[in-house]
Amino acid sequence: MRKTNWRLVITGLALIILAVVFFVGMALMIGRSNDPAAMMQIVGQVSGCVGAIGLVMAIFGVIGRRTA
């Protein structure tokens, strides 16, 4: 039997939400940028990395750890 690690699940979901909010927030500010394509490329990479880390954390939290 495995026990779900809710701290990891909640932290992972929070990171995914923060990545989406960051991406949307920066997309709204694209009009003020000197180089919008480069800015969105960097923002997309950062959001993708944070979202992927959050997804992995959530999956590991759902899998949980073994109980003796």
Phi and psi restraints in degrees (range 20) as a CNS / XPLOR table:
assign (resid 1 and name C) (resid 2 and name N)
       (resid 2 and name CA) (resid 2 and name C) 1.0 -115.5 20.0 2
assign (resid 2 and name N) (resid 2 and name CA)
       (resid 2 and name C) (resid 3 and name N) 1.0 147.4 20.0 2
assign (resid 2 and name C) (resid 3 and name N)
       (resid 3 and name CA) (resid 3 and name C) 1.0 -109.6 20.0 2
assign (resid 3 and name N) (resid 3 and name CA)
       (resid 3 and name C) (resid 4 and name N) 1.0 126.8 20.0 2
assign (resid 3 and name C) (resid 4 and name N)
       (resid 4 and name CA) (resid 4 and name C) 1.0 -69.3 20.0 2
assign (resid 4 and name N) (resid 4 and name CA)
       (resid 4 and name C) (resid 5 and name N) 1.0 133.9 20.0 2
assign (resid 4 and name C) (resid 5 and name N)
       (resid 5 and name CA) (resid 5 and name C) 1.0 -94.5 20.0 2
assign (resid 5 and name N) (resid 5 and name CA)
       (resid 5 and name C) (resid 6 and name N) 1.0 95.4 20.0 2
assign (resid 5 and name C) (resid 6 and name N)
       (resid 6 and name CA) (resid 6 and name C) 1.0 -68.0 20.0 2
assign (resid 6 and name N) (resid 6 and name CA)
       (resid 6 and name C) (resid 7 and name N) 1.0 -26.5 20.0 2
assign (resid 6 and name C) (resid 7 and name N)
       (resid 7 and name CA) (resid 7 and name C) 1.0 -63.7 20.0 2
assign (resid 7 and name N) (resid 7 and name CA)
       (resid 7 and name C) (resid 8 and name N) 1.0 -42.4 20.0 2
assign (resid 7 and name C) (resid 8 and name N)
       (resid 8 and name CA) (resid 8 and name C) 1.0 -67.3 20.0 2
assign (resid 8 and name N) (resid 8 and name CA)
       (resid 8 and name C) (resid 9 and name N) 1.0 -39.7 20.0 2
assign (resid 8 and name C) (resid 9 and name N)
       (resid 9 and name CA) (resid 9 and name C) 1.0 -63.5 20.0 2
assign (resid 9 and name N) (resid 9 and name CA)
       (resid 9 and name C) (resid 10 and name N) 1.0 -47.9 20.0 2
assign (resid 9 and name C) (resid 10 and name N)
       (resid 10 and name CA) (resid 10 and name C) 1.0 -66.1 20.0 2
assign (resid 10 and name N) (resid 10 and name CA)
       (resid 10 and name C) (resid 11 and name N) 1.0 -41.7 20.0 2
assign (resid 10 and name C) (resid 11 and name N)
       (resid 11 and name CA) (resid 11 and name C) 1.0 -64.5 20.0 2
assign (resid 11 and name N) (resid 11 and name CA)
       (resid 11 and name C) (resid 12 and name N) 1.0 -41.2 20.0 2
assign (resid 11 and name C) (resid 12 and name N)
       (resid 12 and name CA) (resid 12 and name C) 1.0 -62.6 20.0 2
assign (resid 12 and name N) (resid 12 and name CA)
       (resid 12 and name C) (resid 13 and name N) 1.0 -44.9 20.0 2
assign (resid 12 and name C) (resid 13 and name N)
       (resid 13 and name CA) (resid 13 and name C) 1.0 -65.4 20.0 2
assign (resid 13 and name N) (resid 13 and name CA)
       (resid 13 and name C) (resid 14 and name N) 1.0 -36.9 20.0 2
assign (resid 13 and name C) (resid 14 and name N)
       (resid 14 and name CA) (resid 14 and name C) 1.0 -65.0 20.0 2
assign (resid 14 and name N) (resid 14 and name CA)
       (resid 14 and name C) (resid 15 and name N) 1.0 -39.3 20.0 2
assign (resid 14 and name C) (resid 15 and name N)
       (resid 15 and name CA) (resid 15 and name C) 1.0 -65.8 20.0 2
assign (resid 15 and name N) (resid 15 and name CA)
       (resid 15 and name C) (resid 16 and name N) 1.0 -38.8 20.0 2
assign (resid 15 and name C) (resid 16 and name N)
       (resid 16 and name CA) (resid 16 and name C) 1.0 -63.7 20.0 2
assign (resid 16 and name N) (resid 16 and name CA)
       (resid 16 and name C) (resid 17 and name N) 1.0 -44.5 20.0 2
assign (resid 16 and name C) (resid 17 and name N)
       (resid 17 and name CA) (resid 17 and name C) 1.0 -63.6 20.0 2
assign (resid 17 and name N) (resid 17 and name CA)
       (resid 17 and name C) (resid 18 and name N) 1.0 -42.4 20.0 2
assign (resid 17 and name C) (resid 18 and name N)
       (resid 18 and name CA) (resid 18 and name C) 1.0 -64.7 20.0 2
assign (resid 18 and name N) (resid 18 and name CA)
       (resid 18 and name C) (resid 19 and name N) 1.0 -36.3 20.0 2
assign (resid 18 and name C) (resid 19 and name N)
       (resid 19 and name CA) (resid 19 and name C) 1.0 -64.4 20.0 2
assign (resid 19 and name N) (resid 19 and name CA)
       (resid 19 and name C) (resid 20 and name N) 1.0 -42.2 20.0 2
assign (resid 19 and name C) (resid 20 and name N)
       (resid 20 and name CA) (resid 20 and name C) 1.0 -66.8 20.0 2
assign (resid 20 and name N) (resid 20 and name CA)
       (resid 20 and name C) (resid 21 and name N) 1.0 -42.8 20.0 2
assign (resid 20 and name C) (resid 21 and name N)
       (resid 21 and name CA) (resid 21 and name C) 1.0 -63.9 20.0 2
assign (resid 21 and name N) (resid 21 and name CA)
       (resid 21 and name C) (resid 22 and name N) 1.0 -41.5 20.0 2
assign (resid 21 and name C) (resid 22 and name N)
       (resid 22 and name CA) (resid 22 and name C) 1.0 -62.2 20.0 2
assign (resid 22 and name N) (resid 22 and name CA)
       (resid 22 and name C) (resid 23 and name N) 1.0 -44.9 20.0 2
assign (resid 22 and name C) (resid 23 and name N)
       (resid 23 and name CA) (resid 23 and name C) 1.0 -62.8 20.0 2
assign (resid 23 and name N) (resid 23 and name CA)
       (resid 23 and name C) (resid 24 and name N) 1.0 -46.6 20.0 2
assign (resid 23 and name C) (resid 24 and name N)
       (resid 24 and name CA) (resid 24 and name C) 1.0 -66.8 20.0 2
assign (resid 24 and name N) (resid 24 and name CA)
       (resid 24 and name C) (resid 25 and name N) 1.0 -41.0 20.0 2
assign (resid 24 and name C) (resid 25 and name N)
       (resid 25 and name CA) (resid 25 and name C) 1.0 -62.2 20.0 2
assign (resid 25 and name N) (resid 25 and name CA)
       (resid 25 and name C) (resid 26 and name N) 1.0 -41.9 20.0 2
assign (resid 25 and name C) (resid 26 and name N)
       (resid 26 and name CA) (resid 26 and name C) 1.0 -72.5 20.0 2
assign (resid 26 and name N) (resid 26 and name CA)
       (resid 26 and name C) (resid 27 and name N) 1.0 -30.6 20.0 2
assign (resid 26 and name C) (resid 27 and name N)
       (resid 27 and name CA) (resid 27 and name C) 1.0 -67.0 20.0 2
assign (resid 27 and name N) (resid 27 and name CA)
       (resid 27 and name C) (resid 28 and name N) 1.0 -31.2 20.0 2
assign (resid 27 and name C) (resid 28 and name N)
       (resid 28 and name CA) (resid 28 and name C) 1.0 -70.6 20.0 2
assign (resid 28 and name N) (resid 28 and name CA)
       (resid 28 and name C) (resid 29 and name N) 1.0 -24.8 20.0 2
assign (resid 28 and name C) (resid 29 and name N)
       (resid 29 and name CA) (resid 29 and name C) 1.0 -95.5 20.0 2
assign (resid 29 and name N) (resid 29 and name CA)
       (resid 29 and name C) (resid 30 and name N) 1.0 10.4 20.0 2
assign (resid 29 and name C) (resid 30 and name N)
       (resid 30 and name CA) (resid 30 and name C) 1.0 -66.1 20.0 2
assign (resid 30 and name N) (resid 30 and name CA)
       (resid 30 and name C) (resid 31 and name N) 1.0 -25.0 20.0 2
assign (resid 30 and name C) (resid 31 and name N)
       (resid 31 and name CA) (resid 31 and name C) 1.0 -67.2 20.0 2
assign (resid 31 and name N) (resid 31 and name CA)
       (resid 31 and name C) (resid 32 and name N) 1.0 -23.5 20.0 2
assign (resid 31 and name C) (resid 32 and name N)
       (resid 32 and name CA) (resid 32 and name C) 1.0 -91.5 20.0 2
assign (resid 32 and name N) (resid 32 and name CA)
       (resid 32 and name C) (resid 33 and name N) 1.0 -0.5 20.0 2
assign (resid 32 and name C) (resid 33 and name N)
       (resid 33 and name CA) (resid 33 and name C) 1.0 -86.7 20.0 2
assign (resid 33 and name N) (resid 33 and name CA)
       (resid 33 and name C) (resid 34 and name N) 1.0 148.2 20.0 2
assign (resid 33 and name C) (resid 34 and name N)
       (resid 34 and name CA) (resid 34 and name C) 1.0 -76.0 20.0 2
assign (resid 34 and name N) (resid 34 and name CA)
       (resid 34 and name C) (resid 35 and name N) 1.0 -32.7 20.0 2
assign (resid 34 and name C) (resid 35 and name N)
       (resid 35 and name CA) (resid 35 and name C) 1.0 -132.9 20.0 2
assign (resid 35 and name N) (resid 35 and name CA)
       (resid 35 and name C) (resid 36 and name N) 1.0 84.0 20.0 2
assign (resid 35 and name C) (resid 36 and name N)
       (resid 36 and name CA) (resid 36 and name C) 1.0 -62.7 20.0 2
assign (resid 36 and name N) (resid 36 and name CA)
       (resid 36 and name C) (resid 37 and name N) 1.0 -34.3 20.0 2
assign (resid 36 and name C) (resid 37 and name N)
       (resid 37 and name CA) (resid 37 and name C) 1.0 -66.3 20.0 2
assign (resid 37 and name N) (resid 37 and name CA)
       (resid 37 and name C) (resid 38 and name N) 1.0 -45.2 20.0 2
assign (resid 37 and name C) (resid 38 and name N)
       (resid 38 and name CA) (resid 38 and name C) 1.0 -66.9 20.0 2
assign (resid 38 and name N) (resid 38 and name CA)
       (resid 38 and name C) (resid 39 and name N) 1.0 -39.2 20.0 2
assign (resid 38 and name C) (resid 39 and name N)
       (resid 39 and name CA) (resid 39 and name C) 1.0 -62.7 20.0 2
assign (resid 39 and name N) (resid 39 and name CA)
       (resid 39 and name C) (resid 40 and name N) 1.0 -45.7 20.0 2
assign (resid 39 and name C) (resid 40 and name N)
       (resid 40 and name CA) (resid 40 and name C) 1.0 -70.7 20.0 2
assign (resid 40 and name N) (resid 40 and name CA)
       (resid 40 and name C) (resid 41 and name N) 1.0 -26.7 20.0 2
assign (resid 40 and name C) (resid 41 and name N)
       (resid 41 and name CA) (resid 41 and name C) 1.0 -65.9 20.0 2
assign (resid 41 and name N) (resid 41 and name CA)
       (resid 41 and name C) (resid 42 and name N) 1.0 -45.6 20.0 2
assign (resid 41 and name C) (resid 42 and name N)
       (resid 42 and name CA) (resid 42 and name C) 1.0 -67.3 20.0 2
assign (resid 42 and name N) (resid 42 and name CA)
       (resid 42 and name C) (resid 43 and name N) 1.0 -43.6 20.0 2
assign (resid 42 and name C) (resid 43 and name N)
       (resid 43 and name CA) (resid 43 and name C) 1.0 -62.0 20.0 2
assign (resid 43 and name N) (resid 43 and name CA)
       (resid 43 and name C) (resid 44 and name N) 1.0 -40.2 20.0 2
assign (resid 43 and name C) (resid 44 and name N)
       (resid 44 and name CA) (resid 44 and name C) 1.0 -65.4 20.0 2
assign (resid 44 and name N) (resid 44 and name CA)
       (resid 44 and name C) (resid 45 and name N) 1.0 -39.1 20.0 2
assign (resid 44 and name C) (resid 45 and name N)
       (resid 45 and name CA) (resid 45 and name C) 1.0 -65.8 20.0 2
assign (resid 45 and name N) (resid 45 and name CA)
       (resid 45 and name C) (resid 46 and name N) 1.0 -44.9 20.0 2
assign (resid 45 and name C) (resid 46 and name N)
       (resid 46 and name CA) (resid 46 and name C) 1.0 -64.6 20.0 2
assign (resid 46 and name N) (resid 46 and name CA)
       (resid 46 and name C) (resid 47 and name N) 1.0 -45.9 20.0 2
assign (resid 46 and name C) (resid 47 and name N)
       (resid 47 and name CA) (resid 47 and name C) 1.0 -63.6 20.0 2
assign (resid 47 and name N) (resid 47 and name CA)
       (resid 47 and name C) (resid 48 and name N) 1.0 -39.1 20.0 2
assign (resid 47 and name C) (resid 48 and name N)
       (resid 48 and name CA) (resid 48 and name C) 1.0 -64.6 20.0 2
assign (resid 48 and name N) (resid 48 and name CA)
       (resid 48 and name C) (resid 49 and name N) 1.0 -42.0 20.0 2
assign (resid 48 and name C) (resid 49 and name N)
       (resid 49 and name CA) (resid 49 and name C) 1.0 -65.3 20.0 2
assign (resid 49 and name N) (resid 49 and name CA)
       (resid 49 and name C) (resid 50 and name N) 1.0 -46.4 20.0 2
assign (resid 49 and name C) (resid 50 and name N)
       (resid 50 and name CA) (resid 50 and name C) 1.0 -65.0 20.0 2
assign (resid 50 and name N) (resid 50 and name CA)
       (resid 50 and name C) (resid 51 and name N) 1.0 -41.6 20.0 2
assign (resid 50 and name C) (resid 51 and name N)
       (resid 51 and name CA) (resid 51 and name C) 1.0 -64.0 20.0 2
assign (resid 51 and name N) (resid 51 and name CA)
       (resid 51 and name C) (resid 52 and name N) 1.0 -39.0 20.0 2
assign (resid 51 and name C) (resid 52 and name N)
       (resid 52 and name CA) (resid 52 and name C) 1.0 -67.3 20.0 2
assign (resid 52 and name N) (resid 52 and name CA)
       (resid 52 and name C) (resid 53 and name N) 1.0 -41.0 20.0 2
assign (resid 52 and name C) (resid 53 and name N)
       (resid 53 and name CA) (resid 53 and name C) 1.0 -62.7 20.0 2
assign (resid 53 and name N) (resid 53 and name CA)
       (resid 53 and name C) (resid 54 and name N) 1.0 -42.3 20.0 2
assign (resid 53 and name C) (resid 54 and name N)
       (resid 54 and name CA) (resid 54 and name C) 1.0 -63.1 20.0 2
assign (resid 54 and name N) (resid 54 and name CA)
       (resid 54 and name C) (resid 55 and name N) 1.0 -40.0 20.0 2
assign (resid 54 and name C) (resid 55 and name N)
       (resid 55 and name CA) (resid 55 and name C) 1.0 -64.0 20.0 2
assign (resid 55 and name N) (resid 55 and name CA)
       (resid 55 and name C) (resid 56 and name N) 1.0 -44.1 20.0 2
assign (resid 55 and name C) (resid 56 and name N)
       (resid 56 and name CA) (resid 56 and name C) 1.0 -63.6 20.0 2
assign (resid 56 and name N) (resid 56 and name CA)
       (resid 56 and name C) (resid 57 and name N) 1.0 -42.2 20.0 2
assign (resid 56 and name C) (resid 57 and name N)
       (resid 57 and name CA) (resid 57 and name C) 1.0 -62.3 20.0 2
assign (resid 57 and name N) (resid 57 and name CA)
       (resid 57 and name C) (resid 58 and name N) 1.0 -42.6 20.0 2
assign (resid 57 and name C) (resid 58 and name N)
       (resid 58 and name CA) (resid 58 and name C) 1.0 -64.6 20.0 2
assign (resid 58 and name N) (resid 58 and name CA)
       (resid 58 and name C) (resid 59 and name N) 1.0 -40.9 20.0 2
assign (resid 58 and name C) (resid 59 and name N)
       (resid 59 and name CA) (resid 59 and name C) 1.0 -65.5 20.0 2
assign (resid 59 and name N) (resid 59 and name CA)
       (resid 59 and name C) (resid 60 and name N) 1.0 -45.8 20.0 2
assign (resid 59 and name C) (resid 60 and name N)
       (resid 60 and name CA) (resid 60 and name C) 1.0 -63.3 20.0 2
assign (resid 60 and name N) (resid 60 and name CA)
       (resid 60 and name C) (resid 61 and name N) 1.0 -34.2 20.0 2
assign (resid 60 and name C) (resid 61 and name N)
       (resid 61 and name CA) (resid 61 and name C) 1.0 -67.4 20.0 2
assign (resid 61 and name N) (resid 61 and name CA)
       (resid 61 and name C) (resid 62 and name N) 1.0 -38.9 20.0 2
assign (resid 61 and name C) (resid 62 and name N)
       (resid 62 and name CA) (resid 62 and name C) 1.0 -68.7 20.0 2
assign (resid 62 and name N) (resid 62 and name CA)
       (resid 62 and name C) (resid 63 and name N) 1.0 -40.2 20.0 2
assign (resid 62 and name C) (resid 63 and name N)
       (resid 63 and name CA) (resid 63 and name C) 1.0 -62.7 20.0 2
assign (resid 63 and name N) (resid 63 and name CA)
       (resid 63 and name C) (resid 64 and name N) 1.0 -42.4 20.0 2
assign (resid 63 and name C) (resid 64 and name N)
       (resid 64 and name CA) (resid 64 and name C) 1.0 76.0 20.0 2
assign (resid 64 and name N) (resid 64 and name CA)
       (resid 64 and name C) (resid 65 and name N) 1.0 -167.4 20.0 2
assign (resid 64 and name C) (resid 65 and name N)
       (resid 65 and name CA) (resid 65 and name C) 1.0 -122.4 20.0 2
assign (resid 65 and name N) (resid 65 and name CA)
       (resid 65 and name C) (resid 66 and name N) 1.0 158.5 20.0 2
assign (resid 65 and name C) (resid 66 and name N)
       (resid 66 and name CA) (resid 66 and name C) 1.0 -71.5 20.0 2
assign (resid 66 and name N) (resid 66 and name CA)
       (resid 66 and name C) (resid 67 and name N) 1.0 140.6 20.0 2
assign (resid 66 and name C) (resid 67 and name N)
       (resid 67 and name CA) (resid 67 and name C) 1.0 -103.1 20.0 2
assign (resid 67 and name N) (resid 67 and name CA)
       (resid 67 and name C) (resid 68 and name N) 1.0 140.8 20.0 2
